[in-house]
């Protein structure tokens, strides 16, 4: 069996006893692309020196989608993030419904955005997409769950992020479709990936409960992998999960879950 996807691993969550650059080297040596979060926390030159291929990073530092000042701040720090992404060769810059603190909680909680705030969010994302077009990069809007990890984040469900991405309708704004968060918030994952289809910029995974690697919880990730392959998805699948035990073994389980038998693969 082989994987039709590019497989990536979040360096923030595995090999956690090592410095970040050593984590990146370990992930790269095992044949995976690498995801990072807040670039301001890292020595970028040290990450470049690893020679690893990076998949995504957080594409802003502060700001939000709905407040006028917050929107301007989001654009300003997104612009700051682009040169860092270029230096690392990162193709996708990740966004959330609002800025998150160190615990993943919203800097400004907004659990029930109004109609006017939905419109403001779409307009902010139009500005982000225009920035992406001008700079030749893709921003991706991630869905989150609000019942376990990120209470109070607005525009959190996959149906919310999809609605905003489709409203903007730009190749420079796509979904970071996180199936861990979607399972907690919505479920019905195979129909969800089919519904999101062309809007997907990247897929992220972890099992539920526990947010560890595939095979540790309730999600049948081999079935999800077949559904993605059958619909023609050939992009990146990123493991954004903690290791339930040994990190290298967790990465092996991830690769196994997203290796798909030949008969399931449609022609490219």
C-alpha positions in Angstrom: 0.0 0.0 0.0 1.1 3.6 -0.6 -0.2 7.0 0.2 -1.6 9.3 -2.5 -1.2 12.2 -0.1 1.7 14.3 1.1 2.0 13.5 4.8 3.1 16.2 7.3 3.6 16.2 11.1 3.2 19.0 13.5 6.6 19.5 15.3 4.9 21.3 18.2 3.2 18.1 19.4 5.7 15.1 19.0 9.3 14.4 20.2 8.5 17.0 22.8 11.6 16.2 24.9 13.8 17.6 22.1 14.4 21.2 21.0 12.2 22.3 18.1 15.0 22.1 15.4 15.8 18.5 16.5 12.1 17.6 16.3 12.0 19.0 12.8 15.1 16.9 11.9 13.5 13.7 13.3 10.3 14.3 11.4 12.1 15.0 8.2 14.3 12.0 8.6 11.2 9.8 8.8 10.0 11.2 5.5 7.3 13.7 6.5 6.8 17.4 5.8 6.8 19.6 8.9 4.1 21.9 10.4 4.9 24.7 12.9 2.6 27.1 14.8 3.6 30.6 15.9 6.8 31.5 14.0 7.7 34.2 16.4 8.6 31.6 19.0 11.2 29.9 16.9 14.7 30.6 15.5 13.8 30.6 11.8 17.5 30.4 10.7 17.8 27.2 12.8 14.7 25.7 11.1 16.0 26.6 7.7 19.3 24.9 8.5 17.4 21.6 9.1 16.8 21.3 5.3 13.3 20.0 6.1 10.3 20.7 3.9 7.6 22.6 5.7 3.9 22.3 5.0 2.2 25.1 7.0 2.5 27.6 9.8 0.3 30.1 11.6 -0.1 32.9 9.2 -0.7 35.8 11.6 0.4 36.8 15.0 -2.5 38.9 16.4 -5.8 40.2 15.2 -9.3 39.0 14.4 -11.9 38.9 11.7 -14.6 41.2 12.9 -13.3 44.2 14.8 -12.0 47.0 12.5 -8.8 47.4 14.5 -8.5 43.7 14.8 -8.9 43.2 11.1 -6.2 45.7 10.3 -4.0 44.0 12.9 -4.6 40.6 11.3 -3.6 42.0 7.9 -0.5 43.7 9.3 0.8 40.5 11.0 -0.2 38.4 8.1 2.0 40.6 5.9 4.8 40.1 8.5 4.4 36.3 8.3 4.8 36.0 4.5 8.6 36.7 4.4 9.0 34.0 7.1 6.9 31.6 5.1 9.0 32.3 2.0 12.2 31.7 3.9 11.0 28.3 5.1 9.3 27.4 1.8 5.9 27.2 3.4 3.0 27.2 1.0 0.1 27.5 3.4 -0.5 30.1 6.2 -3.1 29.2 8.7 -5.8 31.4 10.2 -8.4 31.1 12.9 -11.7 32.9 13.7 -9.8 35.0 16.2 -6.4 35.2 17.8 -5.7 32.5 20.3 -3.7 32.7 23.5 -1.2 30.1 24.8 -3.9 27.8 26.0 -5.8 27.9 22.7 -8.5 30.2 24.1 -9.7 33.2 22.1 -8.1 36.5 22.9 -11.6 38.0 22.3 -14.4 35.4 22.9 -17.3 35.7 20.5 -19.3 32.5 20.7 -22.4 33.8 18.8 -21.4 36.3 16.1 -24.1 38.5 14.7 -25.1 38.8 11.0 -23.1 42.0 10.8 -20.1 40.3 12.3 -20.4 37.5 9.7 -20.3 40.1 6.9 -17.3 41.8 8.6 -15.5 38.4 8.7 -16.1 37.8 5.0 -14.8 41.3 4.2 -11.7 40.7 6.3 -11.1 37.4 4.5 -11.5 39.1 1.1 -8.6 41.4 2.1 -6.6 38.4 3.2 -7.3 36.6 -0.1 -6.2 39.8 -2.0 -3.0 39.8 0.0 -2.5 36.2 -0.8 -3.0 36.9 -4.5 -0.6 39.8 -4.5 2.1 37.8 -2.7 1.5 34.5 -4.3 0.6 32.5 -1.2 -2.4 30.6 0.1 -4.1 31.3 3.4 -6.2 28.6 5.0 -9.0 29.1 7.5 -9.1 26.3 10.2 -12.2 24.9 11.8 -11.9 24.4 15.6 -14.1 22.8 18.3 -15.6 24.9 21.0 -16.7 22.2 23.5 -13.2 20.8 24.4 -10.3 22.8 23.2 -11.3 26.3 22.0 -14.5 27.6 23.8 -15.6 31.0 22.6 -13.9 31.0 19.2 -16.2 32.4 16.5 -16.7 30.9 13.1 -15.4 27.6 14.5 -17.4 24.8 13.0 -16.4 23.4 9.6 -19.7 24.5 8.2 -18.8 28.1 9.3 -15.3 28.1 7.8 -16.6 26.5 4.6 -19.3 29.2 4.3 -16.8 32.0 4.7 -14.3 30.4 2.2 -17.0 29.8 -0.3 -18.3 33.4 0.1 -14.8 34.8 -0.7 -14.3 32.3 -3.5 -10.6 32.8 -4.1 -7.8 30.2 -4.8 -5.8 32.2 -2.2 -8.2 31.3 0.7 -9.0 27.7 1.3 -9.9 25.4 4.2 -7.6 23.9 6.8 -10.0 21.1 7.4 -9.2 19.7 10.8 -11.0 16.4 11.2 -10.2 16.1 14.9 -12.1 19.3 15.6 -14.9 18.4 13.2 -15.5 15.0 14.8 -16.0 16.7 18.2 -18.2 19.5 16.8 -20.0 17.9 13.9 -19.1 14.3 13.0 -20.2 12.6 9.7 -16.6 13.1 8.5 -16.8 11.3 5.2 -19.7 13.4 4.0 -17.9 16.4 5.4 -14.8 15.9 3.3 -17.0 15.2 0.2 -18.9 18.4 0.9 -15.8 20.5 1.3 -14.1 19.0 -1.7 -12.5 21.8 -3.8 -12.4 24.2 -0.9 -9.8 22.1 1.0 -6.3 23.5 1.1 -5.0 20.9 3.6 -6.5 18.2 5.9 -5.4 17.9 9.6 -6.0 14.8 11.7 -5.9 13.4 15.3 -8.1 10.8 16.9 -11.0 11.4 19.3 -10.9 11.4 22.3 -7.4 12.3 23.4 -6.0 14.1 20.3 -3.5 11.4 19.7 -2.5 9.6 16.5 -4.9 7.6 14.3 -5.9 4.2 15.8 -6.1 5.5 19.4 -9.7 6.6 19.3 -13.1 6.3 17.6 -12.3 7.7 14.1 -11.8 5.2 11.2 -9.1 7.1 9.5 -8.4 4.4 6.9 -12.0 4.9 5.8 -11.5 8.7 5.7 -8.3 8.2 3.6 -10.1 6.0 1.1 -12.9 8.7 0.8 -10.3 11.4 0.2 -8.5 9.3 -2.4 -11.7 8.4 -4.1 -12.8 12.0 -4.5 -9.4 12.8 -6.1 -7.8 14.7 -3.2 -4.0 14.6 -3.6 -3.0 17.3 -1.2 -1.4 17.3 2.3 -2.7 15.4 5.3 -1.1 16.7 8.5 -0.9 14.9 11.8 -1.6 17.6 14.4 -1.7 15.2 17.3 0.1 14.2 20.4 1.9 10.8 20.5 0.1 8.3 22.7 3.5 6.8 23.5 6.6 6.7 21.4 6.6 9.5 18.9 8.2 7.5 16.1 5.6 4.7 16.5 2.8 7.3 16.4 4.1 8.6 13.1 4.3 5.1 11.8 0.6 4.6 12.7 -0.3 7.8 11.0 1.4 6.7 7.8 -0.3 3.3 7.9 -3.8 5.0 8.4 -3.2 7.1 5.3 -1.8 4.5 3.0 -4.5 3.4 0.6 -4.7 0.1 -1.3 -4.2 0.6 -5.1 -7.8 -0.4 -6.3 -9.2 2.6 -4.4 -7.1 5.1 -6.2 -8.7 6.9 -9.1 -6.5 7.9 -12.0 -4.6 11.2 -11.5 
